[in-house]
Each structure stands twice: as structure tokens, then as C-alpha cells.
């Protein structure tokens, strides 16, 4: 993976770090040498009063969003990355809800959450950089989002704890009948409006991965005994951020099962630009932001300048990733 160094970055985009696949990563087979850490610069959020909670990228357009309620007053912050590499705020619809998920297609970013016991779903046009609200009938909260080039899908739940797959384009819904009620859905990854995978934790504390090829019938994917799947990225085979009783791993699905790479910090999220390159973020022992770039079966640590708080989410397109902490933005480019 070739990385543009600090001096070169300052001559180009201070907030963008280029991540390019190294031939060594694909050629070294089952034998891996320890890779040197990558030093990157994060930047402060445009407001320290509203913590950033979610992020997503569509080609070169990246977004971040957050909300908070203090003494009954709700504030929402939406930020969009400019072509110059800097960030600007975007006017957000008024809300007293919680933001839980974000994903982007090539033309649109969608933000999901819950508001007053209903689904909260916003769409942000790349062309106009404006947000609009959408209404999903009988939904009581968006749990996860995933986008492909021409559209987005969501997992929401109803008041009785049942889960549904929602097509954001036309707001049609289909029940995820295989998933028991009152599970906790953590992630969704789709390659089309009907081909999706979801990660969840059951009420009994068992991780489960389900897949559908018709948008209606869901089947379980064979997995090791994990306690949770924190993030999931799939395209025929899956890459997941998983956890068991003792540690966290990046798990890669193969034709013969799963291989795992131990994560040496407390991880919170993973997102991928491809099946060969993903970014994992979280926090170190001092509760500062931490991260790593994953290639099959190995991690390359990020040394992050200005990451005073944990990095909670990361969203990637096929070329860009943005990670967010409550007061921090970290841009990465392939």
C-alpha cells in the first residue's frame, strides 16, 4: 500500500491520505511481514457541541452527521467534504431524533435513525447537497443502511420488534422473518436491491449472519461462535468485524470457512473499499482514536495525529473512507 507522506499531503490535501494497494500484500501469500505504521492527520469537526455519529462516502463525496439533545434542545450537524479536501456544513431538517446509520450510492447519501418512535430517514443529493425527509410506514427505527451504485437499502424494525428490509428508492418493505424479534441488527451489506447480508446479535447473545438473494427469503451463513458482528461488508464473500468472549477480529469468509486477524485495539467499526482493503477504527488504551488498514489476514496500524476521542464509525466508497469521532474527522483515499 503506497502512502503519500506528510509533506506531500500538505502540498495536496491536508485532510486526505491516499491508500493504494501494495504488490507485496497480494504476492506474499500466507507469509506476511510486519508492516510499518501509517501516519495520518485527522481534523476537528466544525462543531464541538454536536458529536459526529455516522459517516459515508459516494465516490469522492463524503458526508458525516451527528445529533444530540441537551436540556430538551436538539442540535444536528451535517458535514460534507469539498473537492478541496475541506469540510462545510449542510442545512439539516429539524429533528429531535437519534442518528444510527449512514450509507451512500453514487448519487445519494442516506442517513437513518429514529424519531418519536418512528423511522428517521433522510436522503442527501450529491448534486444539490440538500437533505430531504422520507417516511417509512409503521417503522419505529432504522438500524442499518447499505447502498449500491444506483440505490440504497435499509433494515428497520417495527414496534413489536420485527425486522424489515426497506428499499429506500420506493419505500417498499419485506419482513426479515428468519431473524427473531428483539435481536440487535448491527450491519447491512447489499450488492443489489435483492442481494443482501445482515449481521445481528440475538437476544441470547449469539451472533448471526443472514443472507438473501431475492429480498424475501433469508438463510443463515455458517460462522464460528461469535458473540457479535459489529460491521459487515460482503460481495459474494464477506469481511466482518467480529467479537468473541476474549478478543476482536477481522474475519474473512473463504470457500473453506473463515480466517481471522486479531485487532490489537478496541474496535468499533469496519468498512471496505473492496474485499482486499478495509479500514478498522476504534480506540486505544488511553481512549484516543485508533485505526488500521486491513488486507487479507494482516493489519497495518494508523498513527493518527489529532484523535482525542474514540473513532466510532467509518464509511467507505470504492475510493474513499471517512472515519468519525465525536469531534474528529479522518479522511482516507485509496
NUMI-12709 format. One line per 3 residues: their letters; for each residue x, y, z of N, C-alpha, C, CB. Coordinates in steps of 0.1 Angstrom, whole numbers. Glycine has a CB too. Example, Ala and Ser with C-alpha at 12.3 -4.5 7.8 and 13.67 -1.06 7.14 Angstrom:
BEGIN
AS = 132,-57,78,123,-45,78,132,-33,78,113,-45,90 | 128,-22,71,137,-11,71,129,0,79,141,-6,57
END
This chain:
BEGIN
XXX = 8,-12,0,0,0,0,9,12,0,-10,0,12 | 9,20,-11,17,32,-12,9,44,-5,20,36,-26 | 16,51,4,10,62,12,17,75,8,11,59,27
XXX = 9,85,6,15,98,4,19,104,17,5,108,-4 | 32,108,19,37,112,32,32,125,36,51,112,31 | 36,129,48,31,142,54,34,154,46,36,143,68
XXX = 46,155,41,50,167,33,42,168,20,65,168,31 | 41,156,14,34,156,1,19,159,3,35,143,-6 | 13,154,14,-1,156,17,-3,171,19,-5,149,29
XXX = 6,178,26,4,192,29,4,200,16,15,197,38 | 11,195,5,11,202,-7,-2,199,-15,23,198,-16 | -9,188,-12,-21,185,-19,-33,187,-10,-20,170,-23
XXX = -38,177,-3,-49,179,5,-45,175,19,-61,170,1 | -46,184,28,-41,181,42,-50,170,49,-41,194,50 | -62,170,45,-71,161,52,-73,147,45,-84,167,53
XXX = -66,145,34,-68,133,26,-55,125,26,-73,136,12 | -56,112,29,-44,103,28,-47,93,18,-41,97,42 | -38,91,9,-40,81,-2,-36,68,2,-33,86,-15
XXX = -45,58,0,-42,44,3,-43,36,-10,-52,38,14 | -32,31,-14,-31,23,-26,-25,9,-23,-22,30,-37 | -31,-1,-29,-27,-15,-27,-12,-17,-31,-35,-25,-34
XXX = -4,-23,-22,9,-26,-25,10,-40,-31,18,-26,-12 | 19,-42,-40,20,-55,-47,24,-66,-36,30,-55,-58 | 32,-62,-26,36,-71,-16,24,-78,-9,44,-64,-6
XXX = 13,-70,-7,2,-75,0,-5,-87,-7,-8,-64,3 | -5,-86,-21,-12,-96,-28,-2,-107,-32,-18,-91,-41 | 11,-105,-31,20,-115,-36,26,-124,-25,32,-108,-43
XXX = 25,-119,-12,32,-126,-2,25,-139,3,35,-117,9 | 13,-142,-2,6,-154,1,4,-155,16,14,-166,-3 | 7,-167,22,4,-169,36,15,-164,45,2,-184,38
XXX = 26,-159,40,36,-154,48,36,-138,48,50,-159,44 | 35,-132,60,33,-117,60,44,-112,69,19,-113,65 | 51,-101,64,60,-94,72,53,-83,79,72,-89,64
XXX = 57,-79,91,51,-68,98,52,-55,90,57,-66,112 | 41,-48,88,41,-36,80,43,-24,89,29,-34,72 | 51,-14,85,53,-2,93,40,6,94,63,7,87
XXX = 37,13,105,25,21,107,24,32,97,24,26,121 | 12,37,94,9,48,85,5,60,94,-2,44,75 | 12,71,92,9,83,100,-1,91,91,22,91,103
XXX = -12,95,98,-22,103,91,-27,114,100,-34,93,87 | -33,124,94,-38,136,101,-53,136,101,-33,149,95 | -59,137,112,-73,140,113,-75,155,115,-80,131,125
XXX = -88,159,114,-91,173,116,-103,175,125,-94,180,102 | -104,186,132,-115,188,141,-128,189,133,-113,201,150 | -139,185,140,-152,187,135,-155,202,134,-163,180,143
XXX = -165,206,127,-169,220,126,-177,225,138,-176,223,113 | -181,216,146,-187,220,159,-184,210,170,-203,220,157 | -180,215,181,-177,206,192,-189,204,201,-165,212,201
XXX = -200,210,198,-212,209,206,-221,198,202,-220,222,205 | -219,193,189,-228,182,184,-219,171,180,-237,187,173 | -218,160,187,-209,149,183,-213,142,170,-209,138,194
XXX = -203,139,162,-205,132,150,-207,117,153,-193,134,140 | -217,111,146,-220,97,149,-219,88,138,-234,97,154 | -221,92,125,-221,84,114,-214,90,102,-236,80,110
XXX = -210,82,92,-203,88,81,-205,79,69,-188,90,83 | -203,84,57,-204,77,44,-197,84,33,-218,74,41 | -193,76,22,-187,82,11,-194,77,-2,-172,79,10
XXX = -195,86,-12,-200,82,-25,-190,87,-35,-214,89,-28 | -182,78,-41,-171,82,-50,-162,92,-42,-176,89,-63 | -161,104,-46,-152,114,-39,-160,123,-30,-145,123,-49
XXX = -173,121,-29,-182,129,-20,-184,122,-7,-195,133,-26 | -179,128,4,-181,121,17,-189,130,27,-167,118,23 | -196,124,36,-205,131,45,-203,125,59,-220,129,41
XXX = -206,134,69,-206,129,83,-218,136,90,-193,133,90 | -224,130,100,-236,135,106,-236,132,121,-248,130,99 | -242,140,129,-244,137,143,-256,145,149,-231,140,151
XXX = -260,141,161,-271,149,167,-269,147,182,-285,144,162 | -275,156,190,-275,154,204,-286,163,210,-262,159,210 | -291,159,222,-302,166,229,-297,170,242,-315,158,229
XXX = -296,183,246,-292,188,258,-303,196,264,-278,196,257 | -307,193,276,-318,200,283,-330,203,274,-313,214,288 | -334,192,266,-345,193,258,-343,200,245,-356,199,265
XXX = -332,205,242,-329,211,229,-320,203,221,-322,225,232 | -325,199,209,-317,191,200,-310,199,189,-327,181,193 | -297,195,187,-289,201,176,-285,190,167,-277,208,182
XXX = -284,193,154,-280,183,144,-269,189,136,-292,179,135 | -259,181,133,-247,186,125,-245,177,113,-234,187,134 | -246,183,101,-243,175,89,-231,182,82,-255,175,79
XXX = -220,174,79,-209,180,72,-206,172,59,-196,179,81 | -202,180,49,-199,174,36,-184,178,32,-209,179,25 | -177,169,27,-163,172,23,-163,178,9,-154,159,23
XXX = -156,189,8,-155,196,-5,-144,190,-14,-151,211,-3 | -144,193,-27,-134,188,-36,-120,193,-32,-137,193,-50 | -119,204,-25,-106,209,-20,-101,201,-8,-107,223,-16
XXX = -109,192,-2,-105,184,9,-110,190,22,-90,183,10 | -114,202,23,-120,208,35,-134,203,37,-119,223,35 | -140,208,48,-154,204,51,-163,216,53,-154,196,64
XXX = -176,214,50,-185,225,51,-198,219,57,-188,232,38 | -206,228,64,-218,223,70,-230,223,59,-222,232,82 | -239,214,61,-251,214,53,-263,215,62,-252,200,45
XXX = -273,223,57,-285,226,65,-293,212,66,-294,236,58 | -296,209,79,-303,197,82,-318,199,85,-296,189,93 | -326,190,82,-340,191,87,-341,191,102,-349,179,81
XXX = -351,198,107,-352,198,122,-356,185,127,-363,209,125 | -350,181,138,-353,167,143,-349,167,158,-345,157,136 | -357,159,165,-353,156,179,-350,141,180,-365,160,189
XXX = -345,135,169,-342,121,169,-328,117,171,-347,115,156 | -325,104,169,-312,99,170,-307,93,157,-311,87,181 | -295,96,153,-289,91,141,-281,78,144,-280,102,134
XXX = -283,68,136,-277,55,139,-270,49,127,-287,45,143 | -272,54,114,-266,47,103,-265,57,91,-274,35,99 | -256,54,82,-254,62,70,-247,54,60,-245,75,73
XXX = -251,56,47,-245,49,36,-248,58,23,-251,35,34 | -240,55,13,-240,64,1,-240,55,-12,-229,74,1 | -249,59,-22,-248,54,-35,-239,64,-43,-262,52,-42
XXX = -239,62,-56,-230,71,-64,-237,85,-65,-229,66,-78 | -250,86,-62,-256,99,-64,-262,105,-51,-267,98,-74 | -264,96,-41,-272,100,-29,-266,94,-16,-286,95,-30
XXX = -266,101,-5,-263,96,8,-276,95,16,-252,104,15 | -278,85,23,-289,84,32,-285,83,47,-298,72,28 | -293,89,55,-290,89,69,-302,83,76,-287,103,75
XXX = -300,74,86,-312,68,92,-310,68,107,-313,54,88 | -322,67,114,-322,66,128,-337,65,133,-316,79,134 | -340,71,144,-353,71,150,-357,84,155,-355,60,161
XXX = -370,87,154,-375,100,159,-390,98,164,-375,111,148 | -392,100,177,-405,99,183,-411,85,180,-414,110,178 | -403,75,181,-408,61,179,-411,58,164,-420,60,186
XXX = -406,66,155,-408,63,141,-394,63,133,-417,74,134 | -394,57,121,-382,57,113,-378,72,110,-384,50,100 | -365,75,111,-360,87,106,-351,84,94,-351,95,117
XXX = -355,89,83,-347,86,70,-346,99,62,-355,75,62 | -333,103,60,-330,115,52,-322,110,40,-322,125,60 | -325,117,29,-317,115,17,-310,128,13,-326,110,5
XXX = -297,127,10,-289,138,6,-284,137,-8,-277,140,16 | -288,146,-17,-284,146,-31,-270,151,-32,-294,154,-39 | -262,143,-40,-248,147,-43,-248,160,-51,-240,136,-50
XXX = -258,161,-61,-258,172,-70,-261,185,-63,-268,169,-81 | -271,185,-54,-276,197,-48,-271,199,-34,-291,198,-49 | -266,189,-28,-261,189,-14,-273,194,-4,-249,199,-12
XXX = -285,189,-7,-296,192,1,-302,180,7,-307,201,-6 | -308,181,19,-314,169,25,-329,170,25,-309,169,40 | -335,158,23,-350,157,23,-354,145,32,-355,156,9
XXX = -365,146,38,-370,136,47,-379,126,39,-378,142,59 | -378,113,43,-387,103,37,-394,96,49,-379,93,29 | -406,91,46,-414,84,56,-416,69,52,-428,91,57
XXX = -413,61,62,-415,46,60,-427,42,69,-402,38,63 | -437,37,63,-449,33,70,-446,23,81,-460,28,61 | -451,26,93,-451,17,105,-437,13,110,-459,4,102
XXX = -427,19,105,-414,17,111,-411,25,123,-403,20,100 | -403,19,133,-401,26,145,-386,28,147,-406,18,157 | -378,27,137,-363,30,138,-355,23,127,-358,26,151
XXX = -346,30,121,-337,25,111,-325,19,119,-332,35,101 | -321,7,116,-310,0,123,-297,0,115,-314,-14,127 | -298,-2,102,-286,-3,94,-290,1,79,-281,-17,94
XXX = -280,6,72,-281,10,58,-270,5,50,-282,26,57 | -273,3,37,-263,-1,27,-267,4,13,-261,-17,27 | -258,9,5,-261,14,-8,-252,7,-18,-258,29,-8
XXX = -258,5,-30,-251,1,-42,-250,13,-51,-257,-11,-49 | -245,12,-63,-243,23,-72,-256,31,-75,-237,19,-85 | -267,24,-76,-279,31,-80,-290,31,-70,-284,24,-93
XXX = -288,27,-58,-298,27,-48,-294,23,-34,-309,19,-52 | -303,24,-24,-299,21,-11,-310,12,-4,-297,34,-2 | -306,4,5,-315,-4,13,-313,-2,28,-312,-19,9
XXX = -323,-5,35,-322,-3,50,-328,-15,57,-330,10,54 | -324,-17,69,-331,-26,79,-337,-17,89,-321,-36,85 | -351,-18,91,-357,-11,102,-365,-21,110,-367,0,96
XXX = -370,-17,121,-378,-25,130,-392,-19,133,-371,-29,143 | -401,-27,137,-415,-22,140,-416,-22,155,-425,-31,133 | -427,-18,160,-430,-16,174,-430,-30,181,-442,-9,177
XXX = -433,-41,174,-433,-54,180,-419,-61,179,-443,-62,174 | -409,-54,174,-395,-59,174,-392,-67,162,-393,-68,186 | -401,-67,152,-398,-75,139,-390,-66,130,-411,-79,132
XXX = -381,-72,122,-372,-65,113,-377,-66,98,-358,-70,114 | -374,-55,90,-378,-55,76,-367,-49,68,-391,-46,75 | -366,-54,55,-357,-49,45,-365,-38,38,-352,-60,36
XXX = -360,-26,37,-367,-14,31,-359,-10,19,-368,-3,41 | -365,-9,8,-359,-3,-4,-361,12,-3,-366,-9,-17 | -351,20,-2,-352,34,0,-357,41,-12,-338,40,4
XXX = -355,35,-24,-360,42,-36,-375,43,-37,-355,34,-48 | -382,32,-33,-397,32,-34,-404,30,-21,-401,22,-44 | -396,28,-10,-401,26,4,-409,13,5,-409,38,8
XXX = -407,4,-4,-413,-9,-2,-406,-17,9,-414,-17,-15 | -413,-26,16,-407,-33,27,-410,-48,25,-412,-28,40 | -400,-56,31,-402,-71,31,-397,-76,45,-394,-78,19
XXX = -404,-84,52,-400,-89,65,-388,-97,65,-412,-96,72 | -379,-96,75,-368,-105,77,-373,-115,87,-355,-97,82 | -381,-124,82,-388,-134,91,-379,-143,98,-398,-141,83
XXX = -367,-146,92,-358,-156,98,-352,-150,111,-347,-160,89 | -351,-137,112,-344,-131,124,-354,-130,135,-338,-117,120 | -351,-135,147,-361,-135,158,-363,-121,163,-356,-144,169
XXX = -375,-118,167,-378,-104,172,-369,-100,184,-393,-104,177 | -366,-87,184,-358,-81,195,-344,-85,195,-365,-85,209 | -339,-90,183,-325,-91,182,-319,-77,180,-321,-100,169
XXX = -306,-76,179,-299,-63,176,-292,-64,163,-289,-60,188 | -298,-57,153,-291,-56,140,-280,-46,140,-302,-53,129 | -268,-50,136,-256,-41,137,-252,-37,123,-245,-48,144
XXX = -255,-44,113,-249,-41,100,-257,-47,88,-234,-46,99 | -255,-41,77,-262,-45,65,-252,-42,53,-276,-38,62 | -251,-52,44,-243,-50,32,-250,-56,20,-229,-57,34
XXX = -253,-48,10,-260,-52,-2,-252,-50,-15,-274,-45,-3 | -254,-59,-24,-248,-57,-38,-259,-54,-48,-241,-70,-42 | -272,-55,-44,-283,-51,-52,-295,-49,-43,-286,-62,-64
XXX = -307,-46,-49,-319,-44,-41,-324,-58,-35,-329,-37,-49 | -319,-69,-40,-324,-82,-35,-313,-90,-29,-330,-89,-47 | -300,-87,-32,-289,-95,-27,-282,-88,-15,-278,-98,-38
XXX = -285,-92,-3,-280,-85,9,-276,-96,20,-291,-76,15 | -268,-91,29,-263,-98,41,-266,-89,53,-248,-102,40 | -270,-94,64,-271,-86,76,-264,-93,88,-286,-83,80
XXX = -259,-85,97,-253,-90,109,-261,-86,121,-238,-85,111 | -263,-95,130,-271,-92,142,-266,-101,154,-286,-95,139 | -271,-97,165,-269,-104,178,-283,-108,183,-261,-96,188
XXX = -285,-120,186,-298,-125,191,-300,-121,205,-300,-140,189 | -312,-123,210,-315,-120,224,-307,-129,233,-330,-121,227 | -303,-140,228,-295,-150,236,-280,-146,236,-297,-164,231
XXX = -276,-136,229,-262,-132,228,-254,-139,218,-256,-134,242 | -260,-145,208,-253,-152,198,-253,-144,185,-259,-166,195 | -241,-142,179,-240,-135,166,-246,-144,155,-225,-132,163
XXX = -252,-137,145,-258,-144,134,-256,-135,121,-273,-147,136 | -253,-142,110,-252,-135,97,-263,-142,88,-238,-136,91 | -271,-134,82,-282,-139,73,-280,-133,59,-296,-135,78
XXX = -284,-140,49,-283,-136,35,-295,-138,28,-270,-142,28 | -298,-130,18,-310,-132,9,-305,-129,-5,-321,-123,13 | -311,-137,-15,-308,-134,-29,-321,-130,-36,-303,-146,-35
XXX = -332,-130,-29,-345,-125,-35,-351,-114,-27,-354,-137,-36 | -345,-109,-17,-350,-98,-9,-361,-103,1,-355,-88,-17 | -365,-115,1,-376,-120,9,-372,-132,18,-388,-125,0
XXX = -366,-142,12,-362,-154,20,-347,-152,25,-363,-167,11 | -345,-154,38,-332,-152,44,-327,-166,49,-333,-142,55 | -315,-168,48,-308,-181,53,-296,-177,61,-305,-190,41
XXX = -293,-185,71,-281,-183,79,-268,-187,72,-283,-191,92 | -258,-178,74,-245,-181,69,-237,-188,81,-237,-168,65 | -230,-199,78,-222,-206,88,-211,-197,93,-217,-219,82
XXX = -210,-196,106,-200,-187,112,-194,-194,124,-205,-173,116 | -182,-191,129,-177,-195,142,-186,-190,153,-163,-191,144 | -183,-194,165,-191,-189,176,-186,-176,181,-190,-200,188
XXX = -193,-165,175,-190,-152,179,-201,-146,188,-189,-143,166 | -198,-137,196,-208,-130,204,-214,-119,197,-202,-126,218 | -207,-113,187,-214,-102,180,-206,-100,167,-214,-89,188
XXX = -214,-94,157,-208,-89,144,-210,-74,145,-215,-96,132 | -199,-67,146,-200,-52,147,-202,-45,134,-188,-47,154 | -195,-51,123,-196,-45,110,-195,-56,100,-185,-34,107
XXX = -201,-54,88,-201,-64,78,-200,-58,64,-214,-72,79 | -191,-64,55,-190,-59,41,-190,-72,33,-177,-50,39 | -199,-73,23,-200,-85,15,-201,-83,0,-212,-93,20
XXX = -195,-92,-7,-196,-92,-22,-193,-107,-26,-187,-82,-29 | -203,-115,-26,-201,-130,-27,-196,-136,-14,-192,-133,-39 | -184,-131,-10,-179,-135,4,-178,-122,12,-165,-142,2
XXX = -178,-125,25,-179,-113,35,-166,-111,42,-190,-116,45 | -164,-98,46,-154,-94,56,-162,-88,68,-143,-84,50 | -159,-92,80,-166,-88,92,-157,-84,103,-176,-98,96
XXX = -162,-74,111,-155,-71,124,-163,-78,134,-155,-55,127 | -157,-88,141,-164,-97,150,-158,-97,164,-164,-111,144 | -165,-102,173,-161,-103,187,-165,-116,193,-166,-91,195
XXX = -156,-121,201,-160,-133,209,-157,-129,224,-152,-146,205 | -157,-139,233,-156,-136,247,-143,-130,251,-158,-149,255 | -132,-131,242,-119,-127,247,-113,-116,238,-110,-138,247
XXX = -117,-115,225,-110,-106,216,-119,-102,204,-97,-112,211 | -113,-92,196,-120,-88,184,-111,-92,172,-122,-73,184 | -118,-94,161,-111,-99,149,-117,-93,136,-112,-114,148
XXX = -109,-92,126,-114,-90,113,-115,-104,107,-105,-81,104 | -127,-108,104,-129,-122,99,-132,-122,84,-141,-129,106 | -125,-130,76,-127,-131,62,-132,-144,58,-113,-128,55
XXX = -144,-144,51,-150,-156,46,-143,-161,34,-165,-154,44 | -140,-174,34,-134,-181,22,-143,-193,18,-120,-185,25 | -140,-199,8,-147,-211,3,-147,-222,13,-142,-215,-10
XXX = -136,-222,22,-135,-233,32,-138,-229,46,-121,-238,31 | -143,-217,48,-146,-212,61,-142,-198,64,-139,-221,71 | -138,-194,76,-134,-181,79,-120,-180,85,-144,-175,90
XXX = -112,-170,81,-99,-168,87,-100,-155,94,-88,-167,76 | -93,-154,105,-94,-142,114,-80,-135,116,-100,-146,127 | -81,-122,118,-69,-114,121,-73,-106,134,-65,-104,110
XXX = -65,-108,144,-67,-102,157,-66,-87,156,-58,-107,168 | -75,-79,162,-74,-65,162,-68,-60,176,-88,-58,161 | -56,-53,175,-49,-50,188,-54,-38,195,-35,-49,185
XXX = -65,-33,192,-71,-22,199,-86,-24,200,-68,-8,193 | -93,-16,208,-108,-18,209,-115,-12,197,-113,-12,222 | -120,-21,189,-125,-16,176,-140,-14,177,-123,-27,165
XXX = -145,-5,169,-160,-2,169,-166,-4,156,-162,12,174 | -158,-3,144,-165,-3,131,-154,-7,121,-171,10,128 | -159,-12,110,-151,-16,98,-159,-12,86,-148,-31,98
XXX = -152,-7,75,-158,-5,62,-147,-8,52,-164,9,61 | -152,-12,40,-142,-17,30,-144,-9,17,-144,-32,27 | -132,-8,10,-133,-3,-4,-133,-14,-14,-121,6,-7
XXX = -129,-26,-9,-130,-38,-17,-128,-50,-8,-119,-39,-29 | -129,-62,-13,-127,-74,-5,-113,-76,0,-131,-86,-12 | -104,-68,-6,-90,-68,-2,-85,-57,7,-81,-69,-14
XXX = -93,-47,8,-88,-35,16,-100,-29,24,-83,-24,6 | -98,-29,37,-108,-23,46,-101,-15,57,-115,-35,53 | -109,-6,63,-104,2,74,-112,-1,87,-106,18,70
XXX = -104,-3,97,-110,-6,111,-107,5,120,-104,-20,116 | -116,10,127,-114,21,137,-119,18,150,-121,34,131 | -114,25,160,-119,23,174,-111,32,183,-117,9,178
XXX = -106,27,194,-98,35,204,-87,26,210,-107,40,215 | -76,33,215,-65,27,221,-68,27,236,-52,33,218 | -58,22,244,-59,21,258,-61,34,265,-47,14,264
XXX = -57,45,259,-59,58,265,-72,65,261,-48,68,261 | -81,57,253,-94,62,248,-92,72,237,-102,68,259 | -80,74,231,-78,82,219,-82,73,207,-64,87,218
XXX = -84,80,196,-88,73,183,-77,64,178,-92,83,173 | -81,52,173,-72,43,168,-77,37,155,-69,31,178 | -69,32,146,-73,26,134,-63,17,127,-77,37,124
XXX = -67,10,117,-58,2,110,-63,-1,96,-55,-12,117 | -54,-3,86,-58,-7,73,-57,-23,72,-50,0,62 | -67,-30,68,-67,-44,67,-66,-48,53,-80,-50,73
XXX = -56,-58,50,-55,-65,38,-56,-80,43,-42,-62,30 | -59,-89,34,-61,-103,38,-52,-108,48,-61,-112,27 | -57,-110,60,-50,-117,71,-39,-108,78,-45,-130,67
XXX = -39,-95,76,-29,-87,83,-35,-73,84,-16,-87,76 | -30,-66,94,-34,-52,97,-22,-43,97,-41,-51,111 | -23,-31,92,-13,-21,92,-18,-9,100,-9,-16,77
XXX = -12,-7,112,-17,3,121,-17,17,115,-10,3,134 | -26,26,119,-26,40,117,-21,47,129,-40,45,112 | -12,56,127,-8,66,138,-15,79,134,8,68,138
XXX = -25,82,142,-34,93,139,-31,106,147,-49,89,142 | -27,116,140,-25,129,147,-38,136,148,-14,137,139 | -41,141,160,-54,147,164,-65,137,163,-57,159,155
XXX = -66,129,173,-77,120,175,-80,118,190,-75,105,169 | -84,129,197,-85,129,211,-96,120,217,-88,143,216 | -106,116,209,-117,108,213,-117,95,204,-130,116,213
XXX = -124,85,208,-125,73,200,-132,76,187,-134,62,208 | -127,68,177,-134,68,163,-145,58,164,-123,66,152 | -157,62,161,-169,54,163,-174,47,151,-179,61,170
XXX = -173,54,139,-178,49,127,-168,52,115,-192,55,124 | -169,44,105,-162,46,93,-171,42,81,-148,39,93 | -171,50,70,-178,47,58,-169,48,46,-191,55,57
XXX = -170,38,37,-161,38,25,-169,37,12,-151,27,26 | -164,43,2,-168,40,-12,-157,32,-18,-170,54,-20 | -157,30,-31,-146,23,-38,-133,30,-38,-150,19,-52
XXX = -133,43,-34,-120,51,-34,-118,59,-22,-121,60,-46 | -128,61,-13,-126,70,-2,-132,64,11,-133,83,-4 | -126,67,22,-132,64,35,-132,76,44,-124,52,42
XXX = -142,78,53,-142,88,63,-146,82,76,-151,100,59 | -137,83,86,-140,79,100,-143,91,108,-128,71,106 | -152,89,118,-156,100,127,-155,96,141,-170,105,123
XXX = -151,105,149,-152,105,164,-162,116,167,-139,106,171 | -164,118,180,-174,129,184,-169,142,179,-176,128,199 | -156,145,179,-151,158,175,-141,157,164,-145,165,187
XXX = -140,146,157,-129,143,148,-134,138,134,-119,134,154 | -127,142,123,-129,137,110,-116,132,105,-135,147,101 | -116,120,99,-104,114,94,-107,109,80,-98,102,102
XXX = -101,115,70,-103,112,56,-92,103,51,-104,124,47 | -95,93,43,-86,83,37,-90,81,23,-85,70,45 | -80,81,14,-83,79,0,-74,68,-6,-81,92,-9
X = -80,59,-13,-73,48,-19,-64,53,-31,-82,37,-25
END
